[in-house]
Amino acid sequence: LALTCKSFGAASGKTPWSRMEELARRQVSAAKDDVSFKWRHSDLLTIVGQESWINVYNRLHLLRTSIIFYTFINNDISYVDRNITHIRAKKSRSRGAVVSSDYSYAICQQSMDFQKNSGRHFVQYRVTGQSSTIKLGIMRPIHSRRKRKMKIPEYCEFCNSQEDPAFTGLKHHCLFKDLISNGDDVYGLLIDLGSSHICVYQNYKLVKINYMRFANLEGQFCWAVGMKKDQHRVSVRIENNWQDTCDASGPIPKENWELWHNLYNSDS
């Protein structure tokens, strides 16, 4: 689609690209100059190789309107075909290398404020590939950093050193461990700030629950996924998300929500 749009409008004498391409470039440039835009320094807004400015504008649009994988912790996760809603663990460069037990993490860019006493947040992932063990949950945002990749010790040091109210509290993550995917599974995570709990569903069945009032969670958090290094045949894709920060009984016009909603009501 970007390659098709790239040819719309004849190129002007000052630029080698089309009018559509120039319009996309200007939109991205304006966003990078906007001091109120928290992701203005992100390398996702940088053109890479021969790609189109329309590709970059598409990433800008997703940053503003949807949920994407924004930060990588431990550097062993990469995008699938530069799709910022789709990730996988990197393949080891060494033949016969021992599979690491350490996890790498991908943190999404949308923040949830745990200081509020109402509202619900939901995300849906699809995990495909070989059988694997993953972690799903929430971690602290690190939007203020220009570099989107860091090691776990660096991440912990960053969180502990922040004086921002978003980092209130002593705990900087809440991850559900040992979630075993059989190769094609749908996971749903639901946070209900009113009742202070997090639910994890696998293929529309409740498998985990954590009461936040006992987990000492305060401040702001983002959705996060943990994958073991060398699970390169496993990928995780964001399929759906919504947040209802007003009336918890209000309408939620989201795909598949009726099924998740019925399960949630039957378990709560």
Sequence and secondary structure as in RCSB ss.txt:
>XXXX:A:sequence
LALTCKSFGAASGKTPWSRMEELARRQVSAAKDDVSFKWRHSDLLTIVGQESWINVYNRLHLLRTSIIFYTFINN
DISYVDRNITHIRAKKSRSRGAVVSSDYSYAICQQSMDFQKNSGRHFVQYRVTGQSSTIKLGIMRPIHSRRKRKM
KIPEYCEFCNSQEDPAFTGLKHHCLFKDLISNGDDVYGLLIDLGSSHICVYQNYKLVKINYMRFANLEGQFCWAV
GMKKDQHRVSVRIENNWQDTCDASGPIPKENWELWHNLYNSDS
>XXXX:A:secstr
 HHHHTTSS   SS SS HHHHHHHHHHHHHHH TT TTTT GGGS  TT  HHHHHHHHHHHHHS  EEEEESS
 EEEETTEEEEEEE   SSTT      EEEEEEEEEEETT SS EEEEEEEEEES EEEEEEEE   TT S  EE
 HHHHHHHHHH  SGGG SS  EEEEEEEEE SEEEEEEEEETTTTEEEEEETTEEEEEEEHHHHT  SEEEEEE
EEETT TTEEEEEEEEEEE S TTS    TTHHHHHHHHHHH 
